[in-house]
Structure formats: structure tokens, C-alpha cells
Amino acid sequence: MVELRSTPVEEGADPKTIDDIMDEVLDRINLEKRLKNKEDELNACKSNFEVLQTQMDAMRSALLAVGIQVPPLQFPDPNNTSNSSSSGSQPT
């Protein structure tokens, strides 16, 4: 808040009121809370995905153990943020 209050005023602009500064501070706090909540949601989804992937690997192993051929699971690289599709063939 002190940082916002000490920000220089542009020429011709009205200085910020205490209410304006408080609105900005509260908006930042709310944004930080929303981002934290989204981060928690993302971590929960990642955890659920890892559990699902482990279960699918176990099912694949069980099917292979009884002689049923199952192609290996191929998930997109989580570090690759491009939207390009994988070059491998997908079962239909």
C-alpha cells in the first residue's frame, strides 16, 4: 500500500485516493487467493491423473500377463506446452 501511495502521479492525472489504493491492494490480494486456489486445483488434478495412470499401467500389465496384447500408454509430455498433436498412430 505504501508502494502504491508513493507512486508518482502522471502529469495531468488526478492522484489516487486512499479508496483507489485500497481497491488495488484488495484486488491483488484476491487475485493471489484465486491463483493459489487454481494452483491447488491443478495439483489435485495432477495427483488424480497420476493415480489413474498407475491404475491403467496395472491393468495393462494384468492383460499382458494373460496374453492379451495392449499397446503402451502414450500421454503428451506435460513439459511441452505446444498444441501440436503427437505423430504416433492412434487406435480407432
N, C-alpha and C positions, 0 to 999 in steps of 0.2 A: 504494500500500500504506500509506503514511504517512497518507493521507487516510482510509482505512478504519479504521486503528488509532485515529485521533484522533476518530472519530465518537462522539458521546455515547451512552451506554447508556440505553435507556428504563428507567423505574422498574420494578423487579421482574424485569427481564430479566437474563440472565447476560451478562457481557462476552464479546466474540468472542475466541476463541483465535487464536493465530498460524496454526494449521491452517485454521480457518474463513476467516480473511482471505486466506490463500494460495489456498484453493479459489475464493474470489470473484475474486481477481486473475486466476488462470488461466482461469476461466470467461469473464471479459471478454476476455482475450487470444484464447481460442479462438473466441469469438463474432466478434471483429474479423476473424480469419483467415477464418472461414466467410463473413462478409459480403463480404470482399474477393474470395473465390473466386466467390461468386454474382454480384458486380459484373462480374468478368472473363467469366463465362459469358454474362451479359446483353449485354455489349459484343460478344462473339463472335457471338451471335445477331443483334444489330442489324447487324453487318457482313455476315453471311450474307444477311440479308433485303435489304440494300441492293444486294448483288451480284445476287440473284435478281430484284429489281425492275428493275435496269438491263438484265438479260438479257431480261426479259419486254417491256420497252419496245422493245428492239431487234427482238424477234420481231414485235411489233405493227407497228412501222414497216416491216419487210420485208413483212408481209402486206398492209398498206395500199399499199405500192409496187406490188404486183402486182394491186391492185384488190379485195382481199378486205377487206370492212368488218369492223372489230373495235372493239367498244366500248372506251372508255378505261378503264384500270385505276383502281379506286377502293379505296384502302386506308383503314382507320379512322385518324382523327387520333391520332397517338401521344401528344399532349398532353392528349387528352380521356380521362379515366380512368373515365367512366361506362360502364355496361354496356348502354346503350341501343343498339338496332340502327339502322342507317342508314335514312333514309327513302326512298332510291332503290330502284328495282326491281332485283332480282337475276335473272340469266338462269337458266333451269331446264333 
